[in-house]
Amino acid sequence: MPQHSLDFSIWLPERAQHIESVLEQFLPPASIVPERLHEAMRYAVLGGGKRVRALLVYAAGEASLQPGSETSAQRIALDHAAAAVELIHAYSLVHDDLPCMDDDSLRRGRPTVHVQFDEATAMLAGDALQPLAFELLGMMPIAPALIVQATQLMARSTGSLGMVGGQAIDCDSVGQILVSEQLQQMHRMKTGALLEASVLLGGIVAGAGSATRTGLESYAAAMGLAFQVVDDILDVTSDTVTLGKTAGKDAAENKPTYVSIMGLDGSRQLLQSLRDQAHAALLPLGPSAGRLAGIADYIVGRDR
């Protein structure tokens, strides 16, 4: 059955299961040297996670194509791009959980990589996942110019002006009082940049035109921020078992969050506003953007 004909409630778990099998294929087997490193890489990536970033790649690719026009090369390229963003995300979590950063012992309901293995192995696993992501982008069977665009986008979104830079600001902000504009900048970099890149990668692979890319950019900006607002709300309202990670940690460490600055009600109002912005950005794209609209609702409504 074509993907565009599947109901969203069926499409979402189907795509999540699909990217799990793709990642299983692309990761080095734990049986080859260095075995312990490869085992840690697979532990970090497989067997958990919402796969939101991969879902955004697939949904944005679908939104950028005419129904029935997807080629086998584009399907393969979307798999590569979706796997790449999940590998980058996994590497960032492994490093964020280290004792020198957030010092977390639980991730996705099980011990973090440095707890399950050791700190050195965790650091190296993250180090190895990052270049593997760029290798997959370089292997996409699409026009070389599009590969260059995709690679540059990923590099910008994950470097000092994106994800890593946002984490640096986060580390420097512990115990400080930030205004909402400063908090928004930090989270647009730390969390939003890779989410936005996931959307735009799907558009690049599918050959989206300038008008479609504009809509995707506006949608991605709203949802990149919304994802972090939900995280901040859940850190206060949920529990460790539900989240699969330590709840209440931000408040315990005196980290600035949307809830600490805007309050719970204010954060929820902001979240609904961001959802509305995301939906409005998709209107010019028409019915083909239905998956992206569904993901917006899924992100806003998630409980873990």
Secondary structure, 3 states (H helix, E strand, C coil): CCHHHCCHHHHHHHHHHHHHHHHHHHCCCCCCCCHHHHHHHHHHHCCCCCCHHHHHHHHHHHHCCCCCCCCHHHHHHHHHHHHHHHHHHHHHHHHHCCCCCCCCCEECCEECHHHHCCHHHHHHHHHHHHHHHHHHHHCCCCCHHHHHHHHHHHHHHHCCCCHHHHHHHHHHCCCCCCCHHHHHHHHHHHHHHHHHHHHHHHHHHCCCCHHHHHHHHHHHHHHHHHHHHHHHHHHHHCCHHHHCCCCCHHHHCCCCCHHHHHHHHHHHHHHHHHHHHHHHHHHHHHHHHHHHHHHHHHHHHCCC
